[in-house]
Amino acid sequence: MSNKTLKYYLSLNYPMTLTWDADDKVFFVEFPALPYCMAHGKTPTSAVNRAQKIKKEWLKGALFSGI
C-alpha cells in the first residue's frame, strides 16, 4: 500500500464472492484481492455485512503493517 488513507481504500470497490457451504450450512464471502479476508453468515445479507466489517479491519491492518 502507498501513502493513501484508510478512507481511500474503503472507497474502492473490491469484488467479492458469495458461496454456500453445504457442510457448515452458512454463506461464505471472500475478497479475492485481499488475501484471507473472509467472513460467513447464516444468510447472504449477514455474510456480506460481516465481510464489510472484516474488510475494514483487514485494510486497517494492512495500512498499519505497510502491506
Secondary structure, DSSP 8 states (H G I E B T S, - for coil): --S--HHHHHHS----EEEEETTTTEEEEE-TTSTT-EEEESSHHHHHHHHHHHHHHHHHHHHHHT-
